[in-house]
Amino acid sequence: MFVTLLSDYDPVVFLQKPGTEIAGVTMLQYWQRGVVGPVAALAVVQVVIVAVVLALGARAVRSVRHV
């Protein structure tokens, strides 16, 4: 569910205020301008966050199965 919600931009576009942009929207804006360096850096950060959350979720599931 976390990964699915992470890629859902529709609510974010309508709910954001100037100065409070979300990383995904910022990535899209940089990509549209043709600036690929920050897009790549933000994508790496996003992948690391997803990997950490998935690892924590897998650890939680394993601990529940052993109980």
TIBA-523220 format. One record per atom (N, C-alpha, C): residue in one letter; chain; atom name; z, x, y. Coordinates in steps of 0.1 Angstrom, whole numbers. Each point is the difference from the previous one (the first is absolute). Example, Ala and Ser with C-alpha at 12.3 -4.5 7.8 and 13.67 -1.06 7.14 Angstrom:
% residues 2
> a|A|N|78|132|-57;
> a|A|CA|0|-9|12;
> a|A|C|0|9|12;
> s|A|N|-7|-4|11;
> s|A|CA|0|9|11;
> s|A|C|8|-8|11;
***
This chain:
% residues 67
> m|A|N|0|8|-12;
> m|A|CA|0|-8|12;
> m|A|C|0|9|13;
> f|A|N|7|11|-1;
> f|A|CA|1|9|12;
> f|A|C|-14|5|3;
> v|A|N|-8|4|-10;
> v|A|CA|-13|6|2;
> v|A|C|-9|-11|6;
> t|A|N|1|-12|-5;
> t|A|CA|-8|-11|5;
> t|A|C|3|-3|14;
> l|A|N|12|0|4;
> l|A|CA|4|-3|14;
> l|A|C|-3|11|9;
> l|A|N|-1|12|-5;
> l|A|CA|-3|12|8;
> l|A|C|-14|-1|5;
> s|A|N|-9|-6|-8;
> s|A|CA|-14|0|4;
> s|A|C|-4|-13|7;
> d|A|N|9|-9|3;
> d|A|CA|-2|-12|7;
> d|A|C|1|1|15;
> y|A|N|-11|1|7;
> y|A|CA|-1|2|14;
> y|A|C|0|-12|9;
> d|A|N|-4|-12|-6;
> d|A|CA|-2|-12|8;
> d|A|C|13|-4|8;
> p|A|N|12|-1|-6;
> p|A|CA|11|-4|8;
> p|A|C|4|11|11;
> v|A|N|-2|12|-4;
> v|A|CA|4|11|10;
> v|A|C|-9|0|12;
> v|A|N|-12|-3|-1;
> v|A|CA|-9|0|11;
> v|A|C|4|-11|10;
> f|A|N|4|-12|-5;
> f|A|CA|4|-11|9;
> f|A|C|15|2|5;
> l|A|N|8|7|-7;
> l|A|CA|14|1|4;
> l|A|C|4|12|8;
> q|A|N|-9|10|1;
> q|A|CA|4|12|7;
> q|A|C|-1|-1|15;
> k|A|N|8|8|7;
> k|A|CA|0|0|15;
> k|A|C|-5|14|4;
> p|A|N|-4|1|12;
> p|A|CA|-4|13|5;
> p|A|C|11|10|-1;
> g|A|N|-2|12|-5;
> g|A|CA|11|10|-2;
> g|A|C|7|-1|-13;
> t|A|N|-3|-10|-8;
> t|A|CA|7|-1|-13;
> t|A|C|-10|-1|-11;
> e|A|N|-11|8|0;
> e|A|CA|-10|0|-10;
> e|A|C|5|5|-13;
> i|A|N|-5|-6|-11;
> i|A|CA|3|4|-14;
> i|A|C|-10|11|-4;
> a|A|N|5|8|-9;
> a|A|CA|-8|12|-4;
> a|A|C|-14|-4|-5;
> g|A|N|-2|-11|-7;
> g|A|CA|-13|-4|-5;
> g|A|C|-9|-4|11;
> v|A|N|5|-7|10;
> v|A|CA|-8|-4|12;
> v|A|C|-4|12|8;
> t|A|N|10|10|1;
> t|A|CA|-3|12|7;
> t|A|C|-11|8|-7;
> m|A|N|0|0|-13;
> m|A|CA|-10|7|-8;
> m|A|C|-14|-6|2;
> l|A|N|0|-13|1;
> l|A|CA|-13|-7|2;
> l|A|C|-5|2|14;
> q|A|N|9|1|10;
> q|A|CA|-5|3|13;
> q|A|C|-5|14|1;
> y|A|N|7|10|-6;
> y|A|CA|-6|14|1;
> y|A|C|-13|1|-8;
> w|A|N|-1|-7|-11;
> w|A|CA|-12|0|-8;
> w|A|C|-12|-6|8;
> q|A|N|3|-10|7;
> q|A|CA|-11|-7|8;
> q|A|C|-4|10|11;
> r|A|N|9|8|6;
> r|A|CA|-4|9|10;
> r|A|C|-7|13|-5;
> g|A|N|1|2|-14;
> g|A|CA|-6|11|-6;
> g|A|C|9|12|-1;
> v|A|N|13|-2|2;
> v|A|CA|10|11|-1;
> v|A|C|5|0|-14;
> v|A|N|-4|9|-9;
> v|A|CA|4|-1|-14;
> v|A|C|12|8|-3;
> g|A|N|4|10|8;
> g|A|CA|11|8|-3;
> g|A|C|13|-8|-1;
> p|A|N|4|-7|10;
> p|A|CA|12|-8|0;
> p|A|C|-1|-11|-11;
> v|A|N|-11|-5|-3;
> v|A|CA|-2|-10|-11;
> v|A|C|4|6|-13;
> a|A|N|-5|12|-3;
> a|A|CA|3|7|-12;
> a|A|C|15|3|-1;
> a|A|N|6|4|11;
> a|A|CA|14|3|0;
> a|A|C|9|-12|-3;
> l|A|N|-4|-11|7;
> l|A|CA|8|-13|-2;
> l|A|C|-2|-5|-14;
> a|A|N|-12|2|-6;
> a|A|CA|-3|-4|-14;
> a|A|C|9|7|-9;
> v|A|N|2|13|2;
> v|A|CA|8|8|-9;
> v|A|C|15|-5|1;
> v|A|N|4|-2|12;
> v|A|CA|14|-6|2;
> v|A|C|1|-13|-7;
> q|A|N|-10|-8|1;
> q|A|CA|1|-13|-7;
> q|A|C|0|1|-15;
> v|A|N|-8|9|-6;
> v|A|CA|0|3|-14;
> v|A|C|14|5|-5;
> v|A|N|6|9|8;
> v|A|CA|13|5|-3;
> v|A|C|11|-11|-1;
> i|A|N|-1|-9|10;
> i|A|CA|10|-11|1;
> i|A|C|-2|-9|-12;
> v|A|N|-13|-3|-3;
> v|A|CA|-2|-9|-12;
> v|A|C|4|7|-13;
> a|A|N|-2|13|-1;
> a|A|CA|4|7|-12;
> a|A|C|15|0|-2;
> v|A|N|8|2|11;
> v|A|CA|14|0|0;
> v|A|C|5|-14|-4;
> v|A|N|-5|-11|6;
> v|A|CA|4|-13|-3;
> v|A|C|-3|-4|-15;
> l|A|N|-12|4|-5;
> l|A|CA|-3|-3|-14;
> l|A|C|9|8|-9;
> a|A|N|3|13|3;
> a|A|CA|9|8|-8;
> a|A|C|14|-7|0;
> l|A|N|5|-4|11;
> l|A|CA|13|-7|0;
> l|A|C|0|-13|-8;
> g|A|N|-11|-7|1;
> g|A|CA|-1|-12|-7;
> g|A|C|0|2|-15;
> a|A|N|-8|11|-4;
> a|A|CA|0|3|-15;
> a|A|C|13|4|-5;
> r|A|N|7|8|8;
> r|A|CA|14|4|-3;
> r|A|C|9|-12|-2;
> a|A|N|-1|-9|9;
> a|A|CA|9|-12|-1;
> a|A|C|-4|-9|-12;
> v|A|N|-12|-1|-3;
> v|A|CA|-4|-7|-12;
> v|A|C|5|7|-13;
> r|A|N|-1|13|0;
> r|A|CA|5|8|-12;
> r|A|C|15|-2|-2;
> s|A|N|7|0|11;
> s|A|CA|15|-1|-1;
> s|A|C|4|-14|-4;
> v|A|N|-8|-10|4;
> v|A|CA|3|-14|-5;
> v|A|C|-3|-2|-15;
> r|A|N|-11|7|-4;
> r|A|CA|-3|-1|-15;
> r|A|C|10|6|-9;
> h|A|N|7|11|5;
> h|A|CA|9|7|-8;
> h|A|C|14|-7|-1;
> v|A|N|2|-10|9;
> v|A|CA|13|-7|0;
> v|A|C|1|-11|-9;
***
